[in-house]
């Protein structure tokens, strides 16, 4: 696996753990910390998927 993939998966796990423990985060809204973890996950996911698209040419 690549370092980017590992970071993307770690960010996803961090977001899931935060969301499960946070009393303020829901499926529609996030607390500031939840928003930060979501944005990091989203950014790394976008970068990973873009790299995959470039590799496969699609």
RASULWO-V613405 format. One record per residue. N is the residue number from 0. OMEGA is omega in whole degrees, -180 to 180 (999 if undefined). D_FIRST is the distance of its C-alpha to the first C-alpha in Angstrom with 1 decimal. Layout:
# RASULWO-V613405
N | OMEGA | D_FIRST
N | OMEGA | D_FIRST
This chain:
# RASULWO-V613405
0 | -179 | 0.0
1 | 177 | 3.8
2 | 179 | 6.8
3 | 178 | 8.4
4 | 180 | 6.5
5 | 178 | 7.0
6 | 178 | 10.5
7 | 179 | 11.2
8 | 177 | 10.8
9 | 178 | 12.8
10 | 178 | 15.3
11 | 179 | 15.8
12 | 179 | 16.5
13 | 178 | 18.8
14 | 180 | 20.6
15 | 179 | 21.1
16 | 179 | 22.4
17 | -178 | 24.7
18 | -180 | 26.0
19 | -176 | 26.8
20 | -174 | 28.7
21 | 178 | 30.4
22 | -178 | 33.9
23 | -179 | 34.0
24 | 176 | 30.8
25 | 177 | 31.3
26 | -178 | 29.8
27 | -177 | 31.8
28 | 179 | 32.1
29 | 172 | 30.2
30 | -180 | 31.6
31 | 179 | 30.7
32 | 177 | 27.9
33 | 178 | 26.6
34 | 179 | 26.8
35 | -180 | 24.9
36 | 178 | 22.0
37 | -179 | 22.1
38 | 176 | 22.3
39 | 178 | 19.3
40 | -178 | 17.2
41 | -179 | 18.9
42 | 180 | 18.3
43 | 177 | 14.6
44 | 179 | 14.4
45 | -180 | 16.7
46 | -180 | 14.8
47 | -178 | 11.5
48 | 177 | 13.8
49 | 178 | 15.8
50 | 178 | 13.2
51 | 179 | 12.4
52 | 180 | 16.2
53 | -179 | 16.7
54 | -177 | 14.5
55 | 179 | 16.3
56 | 179 | 19.6
57 | 999 | 20.5
